[in-house]
Amino acid sequence: MTARPVHVTREIHPSNREISGRLLLGDAVSRLEGLLPEFEGRVKLIYMDPPFMTGDRFFMRLRVGAEGWRGSRANFAVPSYRDLRDREEYLSLLRAVLTLCRRLLREDGMIFVHVDYRADAHVRLLMDELFGERNFLNEIIWVYQSGGRSVRHFSRKHDVILFYARSQEYDFNIDAVMSVPKQPRSNHMRRHVDPDGRVYRSIRANGKVYTYYDDDPVAPTDVWADLNHLQQKDPERTGYDNQKPLALLERIVRCASREGEWVLDPFAGSATTLEAARRNGRRFLGVERCALSLNIARRRLAGCGYALEFDAPAEDAPACRVSVRAGVGFYHASLEAFEADTEGLPEGAGPLDAVDGWSLGYLREDGYHVMDETLRTRRAPELREELAAPVYDGQLMAAVSDVRGRTWYYAVALDE
Ligand SMILES: C[S@@+](CC[C@H](N)C(=O)[O-])C[C@H]1O[C@@H](n2cnc3c(N)ncnc32)[C@H](O)[C@@H]1O
């Protein structure tokens, strides 16, 4: 039966446990202002990876339809965001965002700001002004090999992550990020094997002998050369330009927050910080202006309780037909037709190929509750033909997302 479009502003993915996070679509400044009444002084860790002042336009490389997901290459690129070039504009955005971030942080909280050579010096001074020079902790150098080489100057192979505390009461947990180095520190040290067969090195300095076991965990320094950038074919890649590796975010999440605490990313992009927080039992808040982020988040956050917040208009919703039948205790629904915009899609792609995923659920006072969903993935490129939702009171709904990151919500009813 033809489904009726409905205006929805919140999509809730319930789990047995409470909702552990939220991703808010919109501008960082207005969304952070909106979080103040509930979260002022409550966030333990903020990581932000804002635009880099390149002036470039970035894309998301998408897989379209089951064939697109089966192939090894993405087959469609949609613009995701345009970076700022104007320094005044850039710094005024960062000043506004960082000022709000400071208010959201707990007294014992910390903030990491990811930049590169273009903005580094400017943002460092801004951070000194807003957070206080005394609260500067590190300028972390993240070294990687990827990217091109230059002959006009030395190749630029690092980013800078500025690390500040909210106050001197900050709660930093170095023990949570210790690891056994891949390469033992062998330089200038004598190698020994102890009676248990463990290898250790020793060095004499100032009349004392220092020994280091190869399998002893060590703490990272402020130069991070052990975490690679994502490779072209990395299975972690979502297709979103400038996606950061999960391992980088996991290190930050573990050392600067504890289980159950709130982690915030005001420029969430492909939701890497949110996934790192979720994997480590933290609660998360993300803000992002690009709607493609929602499609990625549905995949990366699957299985945990979370909410997506946005403003999905009901007008201009493509015509949609969903057939619903009643079974024992359940409604079963199938997506019969969806008149998606196919302009620019790879040749041969039809309207249903433009569907990235769809779900079945109920409209409640606090939003649309997803009961069952199907999303294309490499493992399961075909969408499931039928979704099921337990029979409850309330308006049965279906939501359909297209590959461009737009989602529409429809009231559906039993077939006559
Ligand atoms: C470098 S990317 C973040 C990438 C992210 N760390 C990841 O791993 O995917 C910067 C993000 O900031 C978003 N952005 C830019 N200006 C924004 C604003 N004013 N409010 C909210 N998001 C914004 C862009 O859409 C982009 O996704």
The ligand as a Tripos MOL2 file, in Angstrom:
@<TRIPOS>MOLECULE
LIG
   27    29     1     0     0
SMALL
NO_CHARGES

@<TRIPOS>ATOM
      1 C1         38.0540   16.0680    8.7270 C.3       1 LIG1
      2 S1         36.3560   15.6620    8.6680 S.3       1 LIG1
      3 C2         36.1170   14.6460   10.0770 C.3       1 LIG1
      4 C3         36.4760   13.2140    9.8110 C.3       1 LIG1
      5 C4         36.2330   12.2940   10.9880 C.3       1 LIG1
      6 N1         37.1990   12.4850   12.0460 N.3       1 LIG1
      7 C5         36.2500   10.8390   10.5390 C.2       1 LIG1
      8 O1         37.0320   10.0280   11.0550 O.co2     1 LIG1
      9 O2         35.4710   10.5310    9.6320 O.co2     1 LIG1
     10 C6         35.6130   17.1770    9.1380 C.3       1 LIG1
     11 C7         34.0980   17.1220    9.2310 C.3       1 LIG1
     12 O3         33.5950   18.3400    9.7250 O.3       1 LIG1
     13 C8         32.3190   18.5680    9.1430 C.3       1 LIG1
     14 N2         32.0000   19.9900    9.2990 N.ar      1 LIG1
     15 C9         32.5720   21.0580    8.6960 C.ar      1 LIG1
     16 N3         32.0460   22.2140    9.1640 N.ar      1 LIG1
     17 C10        31.1080   21.8760   10.0760 C.ar      1 LIG1
     18 C11        30.2360   22.6160   10.9130 C.ar      1 LIG1
     19 N4         30.2140   23.9390   10.8900 N.pl3     1 LIG1
     20 N5         29.4050   21.9320   11.7250 N.ar      1 LIG1
     21 C12        29.4090   20.5700   11.7580 C.ar      1 LIG1
     22 N6         30.2200   19.8030   10.9930 N.ar      1 LIG1
     23 C13        31.0660   20.4620   10.1630 C.ar      1 LIG1
     24 C14        32.5060   18.1260    7.7010 C.3       1 LIG1
     25 O4         31.2720   17.8380    7.0850 O.3       1 LIG1
     26 C15        33.4020   16.8940    7.8800 C.3       1 LIG1
     27 O5         32.6470   15.7210    7.9580 O.3       1 LIG1
@<TRIPOS>BOND
     1     1     2 1
     2     2     3 1
     3     2    10 1
     4     3     4 1
     5     4     5 1
     6     5     6 1
     7     5     7 1
     8     7     8 2
     9     7     9 1
    10    10    11 1
    11    11    12 1
    12    11    26 1
    13    12    13 1
    14    13    14 1
    15    13    24 1
    16    14    15 ar
    17    14    23 ar
    18    15    16 ar
    19    16    17 ar
    20    17    18 ar
    21    17    23 ar
    22    18    19 1
    23    18    20 ar
    24    20    21 ar
    25    21    22 ar
    26    22    23 ar
    27    24    25 1
    28    24    26 1
    29    26    27 1
@<TRIPOS>SUBSTRUCTURE
     1 LIG1         1 GROUP 0 **** ****
